[in-house]
Amino acid sequence: MGKLAKTAADSDPRLKRVMRSLCPDSVAVLAEIQMDPSARAADRIMAATKLLEWTLGRPAQTLEQKIDVTRPIVFSTLLAPEATQAIEDQTEETEDEE
């Protein structure tokens, strides 16, 4: 199975060369928008954000996840089989009571 291209430029080397040649102009346009006091604030913010992301990278994002552990994790390789069975039996009894 072949690897999928991330962008159109990844699949076409000629397109990639053309796009790279336009990068300095693109940066100049964004810088011009960012510094133009008559530009809308939203456009200036967008331009500044893009320039920062391309230069410094995007800020790290945090992920909050709640995990409901209703069954204990059993490391059967560390416990004797009898202990593993006792824990599983106890867990089943607890689940039955709920």
Rosetta constraint file for C-alpha pairs under 8 A:
AtomPair CA 5 CA 10 HARMONIC 5.53 0.50
AtomPair CA 5 CA 11 HARMONIC 5.69 0.50
AtomPair CA 6 CA 10 HARMONIC 6.28 0.50
AtomPair CA 7 CA 11 HARMONIC 7.01 0.50
AtomPair CA 8 CA 12 HARMONIC 6.56 0.50
AtomPair CA 8 CA 15 HARMONIC 7.76 0.50
AtomPair CA 9 CA 13 HARMONIC 6.51 0.50
AtomPair CA 9 CA 14 HARMONIC 7.87 0.50
AtomPair CA 9 CA 15 HARMONIC 5.30 0.50
AtomPair CA 9 CA 16 HARMONIC 4.53 0.50
AtomPair CA 9 CA 19 HARMONIC 7.59 0.50
AtomPair CA 10 CA 16 HARMONIC 6.70 0.50
AtomPair CA 12 CA 16 HARMONIC 6.34 0.50
AtomPair CA 13 CA 17 HARMONIC 6.32 0.50
AtomPair CA 14 CA 18 HARMONIC 6.41 0.50
AtomPair CA 15 CA 19 HARMONIC 6.09 0.50
AtomPair CA 16 CA 20 HARMONIC 6.09 0.50
AtomPair CA 17 CA 21 HARMONIC 6.22 0.50
AtomPair CA 18 CA 22 HARMONIC 6.53 0.50
AtomPair CA 19 CA 23 HARMONIC 6.57 0.50
AtomPair CA 22 CA 26 HARMONIC 6.23 0.50
AtomPair CA 23 CA 27 HARMONIC 6.18 0.50
AtomPair CA 24 CA 28 HARMONIC 6.18 0.50
AtomPair CA 25 CA 29 HARMONIC 6.19 0.50
AtomPair CA 26 CA 30 HARMONIC 6.31 0.50
AtomPair CA 27 CA 31 HARMONIC 6.09 0.50
AtomPair CA 27 CA 51 HARMONIC 7.35 0.50
AtomPair CA 28 CA 32 HARMONIC 6.04 0.50
AtomPair CA 29 CA 33 HARMONIC 6.24 0.50
AtomPair CA 30 CA 34 HARMONIC 6.11 0.50
AtomPair CA 30 CA 47 HARMONIC 5.01 0.50
AtomPair CA 30 CA 48 HARMONIC 7.33 0.50
AtomPair CA 30 CA 50 HARMONIC 7.92 0.50
AtomPair CA 30 CA 51 HARMONIC 7.20 0.50
AtomPair CA 31 CA 35 HARMONIC 6.19 0.50
AtomPair CA 31 CA 47 HARMONIC 6.89 0.50
AtomPair CA 31 CA 48 HARMONIC 7.42 0.50
AtomPair CA 31 CA 51 HARMONIC 7.74 0.50
AtomPair CA 32 CA 36 HARMONIC 6.02 0.50
AtomPair CA 33 CA 39 HARMONIC 6.51 0.50
AtomPair CA 33 CA 43 HARMONIC 6.97 0.50
AtomPair CA 33 CA 44 HARMONIC 5.68 0.50
AtomPair CA 33 CA 47 HARMONIC 6.41 0.50
AtomPair CA 34 CA 39 HARMONIC 7.88 0.50
AtomPair CA 34 CA 43 HARMONIC 7.40 0.50
AtomPair CA 34 CA 44 HARMONIC 4.29 0.50
AtomPair CA 34 CA 45 HARMONIC 6.94 0.50
AtomPair CA 34 CA 47 HARMONIC 5.47 0.50
AtomPair CA 34 CA 48 HARMONIC 5.72 0.50
AtomPair CA 35 CA 44 HARMONIC 7.26 0.50
AtomPair CA 36 CA 44 HARMONIC 7.56 0.50
AtomPair CA 39 CA 43 HARMONIC 6.58 0.50
AtomPair CA 39 CA 44 HARMONIC 6.49 0.50
AtomPair CA 40 CA 44 HARMONIC 6.36 0.50
AtomPair CA 41 CA 45 HARMONIC 6.07 0.50
AtomPair CA 42 CA 46 HARMONIC 6.10 0.50
AtomPair CA 43 CA 47 HARMONIC 6.13 0.50
AtomPair CA 44 CA 48 HARMONIC 6.13 0.50
AtomPair CA 45 CA 49 HARMONIC 5.95 0.50
AtomPair CA 46 CA 50 HARMONIC 6.15 0.50
AtomPair CA 47 CA 51 HARMONIC 6.23 0.50
AtomPair CA 48 CA 52 HARMONIC 6.14 0.50
AtomPair CA 49 CA 53 HARMONIC 6.03 0.50
AtomPair CA 50 CA 54 HARMONIC 6.04 0.50
AtomPair CA 51 CA 55 HARMONIC 6.07 0.50
AtomPair CA 52 CA 56 HARMONIC 5.59 0.50
AtomPair CA 52 CA 57 HARMONIC 6.94 0.50
AtomPair CA 52 CA 58 HARMONIC 7.92 0.50
AtomPair CA 53 CA 57 HARMONIC 4.39 0.50
AtomPair CA 53 CA 58 HARMONIC 4.95 0.50
AtomPair CA 53 CA 59 HARMONIC 7.96 0.50
AtomPair CA 54 CA 58 HARMONIC 7.77 0.50
AtomPair CA 71 CA 91 HARMONIC 6.43 0.50
AtomPair CA 72 CA 91 HARMONIC 7.65 0.50
AtomPair CA 74 CA 84 HARMONIC 6.79 0.50
AtomPair CA 74 CA 87 HARMONIC 7.82 0.50
AtomPair CA 75 CA 79 HARMONIC 6.46 0.50
AtomPair CA 75 CA 84 HARMONIC 7.87 0.50
AtomPair CA 76 CA 80 HARMONIC 6.98 0.50
AtomPair CA 76 CA 81 HARMONIC 6.82 0.50
AtomPair CA 76 CA 84 HARMONIC 5.89 0.50
AtomPair CA 79 CA 83 HARMONIC 6.05 0.50
AtomPair CA 79 CA 84 HARMONIC 6.15 0.50
AtomPair CA 80 CA 84 HARMONIC 6.40 0.50
AtomPair CA 81 CA 85 HARMONIC 6.16 0.50
AtomPair CA 82 CA 86 HARMONIC 6.18 0.50
AtomPair CA 83 CA 87 HARMONIC 6.26 0.50
AtomPair CA 84 CA 88 HARMONIC 6.28 0.50
AtomPair CA 85 CA 89 HARMONIC 6.08 0.50
AtomPair CA 86 CA 90 HARMONIC 6.15 0.50
AtomPair CA 87 CA 91 HARMONIC 6.15 0.50
AtomPair CA 88 CA 92 HARMONIC 6.22 0.50
AtomPair CA 89 CA 93 HARMONIC 6.29 0.50
AtomPair CA 90 CA 94 HARMONIC 6.27 0.50
AtomPair CA 91 CA 95 HARMONIC 6.22 0.50
AtomPair CA 92 CA 96 HARMONIC 6.14 0.50
AtomPair CA 93 CA 97 HARMONIC 6.36 0.50
AtomPair CA 94 CA 98 HARMONIC 6.69 0.50
